[in-house]
Every structure is written in C-alpha cells, then in structure tokens.
Amino acid sequence: MFNDIRTFFAALACLKTSRHFKSALWTIVGSMVFMAASQTTAYGLEFPMTTSLTLPTSKNLTASGTLPSAALVGETSEMALVAYMSQQVESAREKAGAKKIAKALMNVKYSWGEKQFTCLNNLWNKESHWNYKAHNYRSGAHGIAQALPATKMAVISDDWRTNPVTQITWGLHYINVRYDNPCNAWAKYKRHRYY
C-alpha cells in the first residue's frame, strides 16, 4: 500500500501545471489525506480499502485548466464542516459526548442555562440514560429523548435511528415547543412518568 501511495505522489509531483493549479491540487490532496487519517470509520462501521488508483507510467503528464480559488475554498470548507459534523456524531454516541453537545445546543439555540441542563439531564437519564440506541419495545419510543412515535424525529433528519445529534436536536425542539424549557418537561415527567 505504501508503494502505491509513494507512486501516486511521485506521479502527482510530475504534473505540468500552473503554480496556482498545483497548490490547489495539493491542498485538496492534503485535505483528503487528513480526513482519511482522522476519520477511519463512518458511523462506527469499518470499510475495507477496496479501491486503488492506477496512474499511467508516463512522466510527461499534463493537466489543463485552472481551479477558481473560491471553489477551492468552498470545497475545503465543506470538507472541514463534514469532518466536524462527523466528529460530533461520533462523540455523541457516548453519554458524556451527548451531554456536552446537548448543553452546547441548549445554550446557543435556546439560551437555557445550567439549571435547565440539570433538569434535562434528570429527564433524559430517566428516559434513556442518554443512550441513542434506547428503544421501548412496548410503546415504540426511541432514542435519547424517547420520541413517540420515533418517526417524529424525521422532521430534523432521516438519520434519527443512528444519529444521536439528530435525536438531541429533535428532543430540545420538542421540549421548547411543548413545555418552554426542560424544567417544565421534568416537572411533567415527575407527575405523570412521561413528558
């Protein structure tokens, strides 16, 4: 595999292009290598290395055209955003990461403070123990917020079964719309054992 990578970079270095195109190309290659090294999994699933790149053996490779710098910045920004979002999802699969993301979303989107987080923590500890895979087979409720029916979370995103950030986002939205804040939802839960 390392010989293939070495061959690829040697062929890439031989490309005859303008200075701007070459720097843009190296930026893209560097970003892709960084993402591949930092994100070895996609949603916890391992993917085997089944693809390979075969380059012609000619040392006289040429590339034509130029990359607009705005397009390069946009693509790089999008890749960085995707990497960040993927990192958030992976972090939220653990209880501590889910709490951290919920707290951040609460503060930014709803301006709820520490007291509200304490209520939310109590509520979702009782409902799911912050487990995004939690499922009540009797009622059909699913996820960290125990949405019932679980398909309600599709208004946020279709990945609600496997994405804890989607579940947290939906749960906070539901609490905001229905109860105004987590402490009101927690009070309802303490009275009726559901919210």
SERO-4910 file (N, C-alpha, C, O; in steps of 0.05 Angstrom, whole numbers):
BEGIN
 pado doro    nc1    nc2    nc3   cac1   cac2   cac3    cc1    cc2    cc3    oc1    oc2    oc3
  Met    A     16    -24      0      0      0      0     17     25      0     11     45    -14
  Phe    A     39     25     16     56     48     17     70     54    -10     75     77    -17
  Asn    A     76     32    -25     88     36    -51     68     50    -70     76     67    -86
  Asp    A     42     42    -68     22     55    -84     20     85    -77     18    101    -95
  Ile    A     21     91    -52     19    119    -43     43    135    -53     41    157    -63
  Arg    A     67    123    -50     91    135    -60     90    140    -90     98    161   -100
  Thr    A     80    120   -105     78    123   -134     58    145   -141     63    161   -159
  Phe    A     36    146   -127     16    167   -132     28    195   -128     24    212   -146
  Phe    A     42    199   -106     53    226   -101     75    232   -120     79    256   -128
  Ala    A     91    212   -129    112    217   -148     99    226   -175    109    245   -188
  Ala    A     78    212   -183     64    220   -208     51    247   -206     51    263   -225
  Leu    A     40    253   -182     28    279   -178     48    302   -179     43    323   -190
  Ala    A     72    297   -169     94    317   -170    103    322   -198    113    344   -204
  Cys    A    100    303   -216    109    306   -244     89    321   -262     96    328   -284
  Leu    A     65    326   -251     45    340   -268     56    368   -276     68    382   -260
  Lys    A     52    375   -301     60    401   -311     35    419   -310     17    416   -327
  Thr    A     34    437   -291     11    454   -288     21    482   -279     44    486   -274
  Ser    A      2    500   -277      9    527   -267     13    525   -237      5    506   -224
  Arg    A     26    545   -226     32    546   -198      6    545   -181      5    531   -161
  His    A    -14    561   -190    -39    562   -174    -54    536   -175    -64    527   -155
  Phe    A    -54    523   -198    -68    498   -200    -55    477   -183    -68    461   -169
  Lys    A    -28    477   -184    -13    456   -168    -18    460   -138    -21    441   -124
  Ser    A    -18    485   -129    -22    490   -100    -51    482    -92    -56    472    -71
  Ala    A    -70    488   -110    -98    480   -105   -100    450   -104   -114    439    -87
  Leu    A    -87    436   -122    -88    407   -123    -76    395    -98    -87    376    -87
  Trp    A    -53    406    -90    -40    395    -66    -57    401    -41    -57    384    -22
  Thr    A    -71    423    -40    -89    429    -18   -111    408    -16   -118    399      6
  Ile    A   -123    402    -39   -144    382    -39   -134    354    -31   -146    341    -15
  Val    A   -111    347    -42    -99    321    -35    -92    320     -5    -98    300      8
  Gly    A    -81    341      5    -74    342     34    -99    340     51    -99    327     72
  Ser    A   -121    354     43   -146    353     58   -157    325     58   -167    315     79
  Met    A   -156    311     35   -166    284     33   -150    265     50   -161    247     63
  Val    A   -124    268     50   -106    250     66   -112    255     95   -113    236    111
  Phe    A   -114    280    103   -120    287    131   -147    275    140   -149    263    161
  Met    A   -168    277    123   -194    266    130   -193    236    132   -205    224    150
  Ala    A   -179    223    114   -177    194    114   -162    185    139   -169    164    150
  Ala    A   -142    200    147   -127    191    171   -142    196    197   -140    181    215
  Ser    A   -158    218    197   -171    225    222   -198    211    225   -208    207    247
  Gln    A   -211    204    203   -237    191    204   -235    163    192   -241    160    168
  Thr    A   -228    144    208   -225    117    197   -251    102    195   -253     81    182
  Thr    A   -272    113    208   -298    100    207   -319    119    198   -316    143    200
  Ala    A   -341    108    189   -365    124    182   -387    112    199   -397     90    194
  Tyr    A   -396    128    219   -417    119    237   -410     92    250   -427     75    254
  Gly    A   -385     88    257   -376     65    271   -373     40    254   -367     18    264
  Leu    A   -376     42    228   -374     19    210   -346     19    197   -338     40    187
  Glu    A   -333     -3    197   -307     -5    184   -310    -11    154   -326    -28    147
  Phe    A   -296      4    138   -297     -1    109   -270    -10    100   -250      3    105
  Pro    A   -269    -33     86   -243    -42     76   -232    -25     53   -248    -12     39
  Met    A   -206    -25     51   -194    -10     29   -196    -27      3   -179    -44     -1
  Thr    A   -216    -22    -13   -221    -39    -36   -215    -24    -62   -215    -36    -83
  Thr    A   -210      1    -61   -205     16    -85   -176     23    -88   -161     25    -69
  Ser    A   -167     25   -113   -140     33   -118   -139     51   -142   -157     51   -159
  Leu    A   -119     68   -143   -116     87   -164    -92     79   -181    -70     75   -171
  Thr    A    -97     75   -207    -76     68   -225    -70     92   -243    -88    102   -257
  Leu    A    -45    100   -243    -37    123   -260    -20    113   -283     -6     93   -280
  Pro    A    -21    127   -305     -4    119   -328     25    123   -320     32    139   -303
  Thr    A     43    107   -332     71    107   -325     87    130   -338    110    134   -332
  Ser    A     74    145   -356     88    167   -370     96    188   -350     81    195   -332
  Lys    A    120    199   -353    129    220   -335    122    247   -347    129    268   -336
  Asn    A    108    247   -369    101    272   -384     71    278   -380     58    285   -400
  Leu    A     61    276   -356     33    281   -351     28    311   -351     44    326   -341
  Thr    A      5    318   -362     -2    347   -362    -31    349   -353    -47    331   -356
  Ala    A    -38    372   -342    -65    378   -334    -72    405   -345    -55    423   -345
  Ser    A    -96    409   -354   -103    434   -366   -126    447   -349   -140    433   -334
  Gly    A   -129    473   -351   -150    486   -337   -139    496   -310   -117    489   -301
  Thr    A   -156    512   -297   -149    523   -271   -172    519   -253   -195    517   -261
  Leu    A   -166    518   -227   -187    517   -207   -192    545   -196   -173    558   -187
  Pro    A   -217    554   -197   -222    580   -184   -216    578   -154   -224    559   -141
  Ser    A   -204    599   -143   -197    598   -115   -221    597    -97   -221    584    -76
  Ala    A   -243    610   -105   -268    610    -89   -279    582    -88   -289    573    -66
  Ala    A   -278    567   -110   -288    540   -109   -272    522    -91   -282    505    -77
  Leu    A   -245    526    -92   -228    510    -74   -234    516    -45   -236    497    -29
  Val    A   -237    541    -38   -243    549    -10   -270    536     -2   -273    526     20
  Gly    A   -290    538    -20   -316    526    -14   -315    496     -9   -327    486     10
  Glu    A   -300    482    -27   -298    453    -24   -283    446      1   -290    427     15
  Thr    A   -261    460      7   -246    455     31   -263    460     56   -262    445     75
  Ser    A   -278    482     56   -295    489     78   -317    468     82   -323    460    105
  Glu    A   -328    458     60   -348    437     62   -337    411     74   -349    398     90
  Met    A   -313    405     65   -300    380     75   -294    383    105   -298    364    121
  Ala    A   -285    407    113   -280    412    142   -306    410    158   -306    400    180
  Leu    A   -327    421    147   -353    420    160   -363    392    163   -373    384    184
  Val    A   -361    376    142   -369    348    143   -352    333    164   -363    317    179
  Ala    A   -326    338    164   -309    324    184   -317    332    212   -317    315    230
  Tyr    A   -323    358    217   -331    367    243   -358    354    252   -360    345    274
  Met    A   -377    354    233   -403    342    240   -400    312    246   -413    302    264
  Ser    A   -384    299    230   -380    270    235   -367    266    262   -374    247    277
  Gln    A   -349    283    270   -336    281    296   -356    286    318   -355    272    339
  Gln    A   -375    304    314   -396    310    334   -414    285    338   -420    278    360
  Val    A   -421    273    316   -438    249    317   -424    227    332   -436    214    350
  Glu    A   -399    222    326   -383    201    339   -381    207    369   -383    189    386
  Ser    A   -376    232    376   -374    240    404   -400    235    419   -400    227    442
  Ala    A   -423    241    406   -449    239    419   -458    210    423   -478    206    436
  Arg    A   -444    191    412   -451    163    416   -445    154    445   -455    134    454
  Glu    A   -427    170    458   -421    165    486   -437    184    503   -443    206    495
  Lys    A   -444    176    528   -460    192    545   -449    220    550   -463    240    548
  Ala    A   -423    221    556   -410    247    562   -411    265    538   -415    289    540
  Gly    A   -406    254    514   -406    270    490   -434    280    483   -437    302    474
  Ala    A   -454    263    488   -482    271    482   -490    294    501   -503    313    492
  Lys    A   -482    292    526   -488    314    545   -475    340    537   -487    361    539
  Lys    A   -450    338    528   -435    362    520   -448    375    496   -451    400    495
  Ile    A   -457    359    477   -470    370    453   -497    382    460   -504    403    450
  Ala    A   -512    368    477   -538    379    486   -535    405    500   -550    424    496
  Lys    A   -515    407    517   -510    432    532   -503    455    514   -513    477    517
  Ala    A   -486    449    494   -479    470    475   -503    479    458   -507    503    454
  Leu    A   -519    459    449   -543    467    433   -563    482    450   -575    502    440
  Met    A   -566    475    475   -584    489    493   -576    518    496   -592    537    494
  Asn    A   -550    522    501   -540    550    505   -542    567    480   -551    590    481
  Val    A   -534    555    457   -534    571    432   -562    576    421   -569    598    414
  Lys    A   -578    555    419   -603    557    405   -626    567    423   -643    581    413
  Tyr    A   -626    560    449   -649    567    466   -641    585    489   -659    594    504
  Ser    A   -616    590    493   -606    607    515   -615    596    543   -621    611    561
  Trp    A   -615    570    545   -621    557    571   -595    554    586   -575    547    574
  Gly    A   -596    559    612   -572    558    628   -568    531    642   -579    510    635
  Glu    A   -551    532    663   -543    508    678   -566    495    692   -568    470    692
  Lys    A   -585    510    703   -608    499    717   -625    482    697   -634    461    704
  Gln    A   -628    493    673   -644    478    653   -630    453    645   -642    432    640
  Phe    A   -603    454    643   -588    430    636   -591    408    657   -593    385    651
  Thr    A   -591    417    682   -595    398    704   -622    383    701   -623    359    705
  Cys    A   -643    398    695   -669    386    691   -669    367    667   -680    345    668
  Leu    A   -656    376    645   -654    359    621   -639    334    627   -647    312    618
  Asn    A   -617    336    642   -601    313    649   -618    293    665   -617    269    660
  Asn    A   -633    303    685   -650    286    701   -671    272    683   -676    248    686
  Leu    A   -683    287    665   -704    277    648   -693    255    629   -705    233    628
  Trp    A   -672    261    615   -662    241    596   -647    218    609   -644    197    597
  Asn    A   -637    222    634   -626    199    648   -649    179    654   -645    155    652
  Lys    A   -672    189    662   -695    172    667   -706    159    642   -713    135    642
  Glu    A   -706    174    620   -718    164    595   -700    144    581   -710    122    573
  Ser    A   -674    150    579   -657    133    562   -629    129    572   -613    114    560
  His    A   -622    142    594   -594    142    603   -575    153    582   -552    145    580
  Trp    A   -586    172    565   -571    185    544   -561    164    523   -540    169    510
  Asn    A   -575    143    520   -568    122    500   -583    126    474   -608    124    474
  Tyr    A   -569    132    453   -583    137    428   -596    112    416   -612    114    398
  Lys    A   -588     88    425   -600     63    416   -624     55    433   -636     34    427
  Ala    A   -630     70    455   -651     62    473   -678     59    458   -685     77    442
  His    A   -691     37    462   -717     32    448   -736     19    467   -729     -1    480
  Asn    A   -760     30    470   -781     18    487   -798      0    469   -813     11    453
  Tyr    A   -795    -26    471   -809    -44    453   -839    -44    458   -855    -51    441
  Arg    A   -848    -37    483   -876    -35    488   -890    -12    474   -910    -15    461
  Ser    A   -878     12    477   -890     36    466   -880     43    438   -894     56    423
  Gly    A   -855     35    432   -843     43    406   -826     68    408   -815     77    388
  Ala    A   -824     80    432   -808    104    436   -778     97    431   -769     75    436
  His    A   -764    116    420   -736    110    411   -718    134    416   -727    157    415
  Gly    A   -693    128    423   -672    148    424   -669    161    451   -681    154    470
  Ile    A   -651    181    451   -644    195    476   -668    208    488   -672    207    512
  Ala    A   -684    221    471   -708    236    481   -733    218    482   -754    227    491
  Gln    A   -730    193    473   -753    174    473   -777    185    458   -799    187    469
  Ala    A   -773    193    433   -794    203    416   -815    182    411   -808    158    406
  Leu    A   -840    190    412   -862    171    408   -883    184    390   -895    204    398
  Pro    A   -887    175    366   -873    154    352   -845    164    344   -840    188    341
  Ala    A   -827    145    342   -799    152    336   -796    167    309   -777    183    306
  Thr    A   -814    162    291   -812    174    264   -816    205    265   -810    218    245
  Lys    A   -825    215    288   -827    244    290   -800    258    286   -799    281    276
  Met    A   -779    244    293   -752    256    291   -744    261    262   -724    275    257
  Ala    A   -758    250    243   -751    253    215   -755    282    206   -744    290    185
  Val    A   -769    299    222   -771    327    214   -744    341    217   -740    362    204
  Ile    A   -726    330    233   -699    341    236   -681    329    215   -667    343    200
  Ser    A   -681    302    213   -665    288    193   -674    259    192   -685    248    211
  Asp    A   -669    247    169   -676    219    165   -658    199    179   -664    175    180
  Asp    A   -636    208    190   -617    190    203   -622    188    233   -604    181    248
  Trp    A   -646    193    242   -653    193    270   -648    166    284   -644    166    309
  Arg    A   -648    144    270   -643    118    283   -614    115    293   -609    102    313
  Thr    A   -596    127    279   -567    123    284   -552    148    292   -529    147    299
  Asn    A   -565    172    291   -551    197    295   -560    209    322   -582    220    323
  Pro    A   -544    208    343   -552    220    368   -555    250    367   -571    261    382
  Val    A   -541    264    349   -543    293    347   -571    300    336   -584    319    346
  Thr    A   -581    284    317   -608    288    308   -628    284    330   -647    300    333
  Gln    A   -624    264    346   -643    258    368   -642    281    389   -663    289    399
  Ile    A   -619    291    395   -616    313    415   -629    338    404   -644    351    418
  Thr    A   -624    344    379   -636    368    366   -666    366    367   -679    385    374
  Trp    A   -677    343    359   -706    339    360   -717    342    388   -737    355    393
  Gly    A   -704    329    407   -713    329    435   -714    358    446   -733    365    460
  Leu    A   -693    373    441   -693    401    451   -715    418    438   -728    434    450
  His    A   -719    413    412   -740    427    397   -768    420    409   -785    437    414
  Tyr    A   -772    394    413   -797    385    425   -802    397    452   -824    407    457
  Ile    A   -782    397    469   -785    409    496   -791    439    494   -808    449    508
  Asn    A   -778    453    476   -782    481    473   -811    487    464   -824    505    474
  Val    A   -820    472    444   -847    477    433   -869    469    453   -888    484    456
  Arg    A   -865    446    466   -886    435    483   -886    446    511   -907    451    523
  Tyr    A   -862    450    523   -860    457    551   -846    483    557   -844    491    580
  Asp    A   -835    496    538   -819    521    541   -791    516    550   -773    530    541
  Asn    A   -786    497    567   -759    492    577   -758    465    590   -778    453    596
  Pro    A   -733    454    594   -730    428    606   -741    424    634   -750    403    641
  Cys    A   -740    445    650   -751    443    678   -781    438    678   -791    423    694
  Asn    A   -795    451    660   -824    445    657   -829    417    648   -848    404    657
  Ala    A   -813    408    629   -816    380    620   -809    360    642   -823    340    645
  Trp    A   -789    366    658   -781    349    681   -804    348    702   -809    327    713
  Ala    A   -816    371    707   -839    372    726   -862    355    716   -874    340    731
  Lys    A   -867    356    690   -889    339    678   -881    310    681   -898    293    688
  Tyr    A   -856    303    676   -847    275    679   -850    265    707   -859    242    712
  Lys    A   -843    281    727   -845    273    755   -874    268    763   -879    251    780
  Arg    A   -892    283    752   -921    279    758   -933    255    745   -948    240    757
  His    A   -926    251    719   -940    231    702   -923    208    692   -934    190    679
  Arg    A   -897    209    696   -878    189    686   -875    189    656   -867    168    644
  Tyr    A   -882    210    643   -877    215    615   -877    245    610   -887    260    627
  Tyr    A   -867    253    588   -868    281    581   -875    285    552   -877    307    542
***
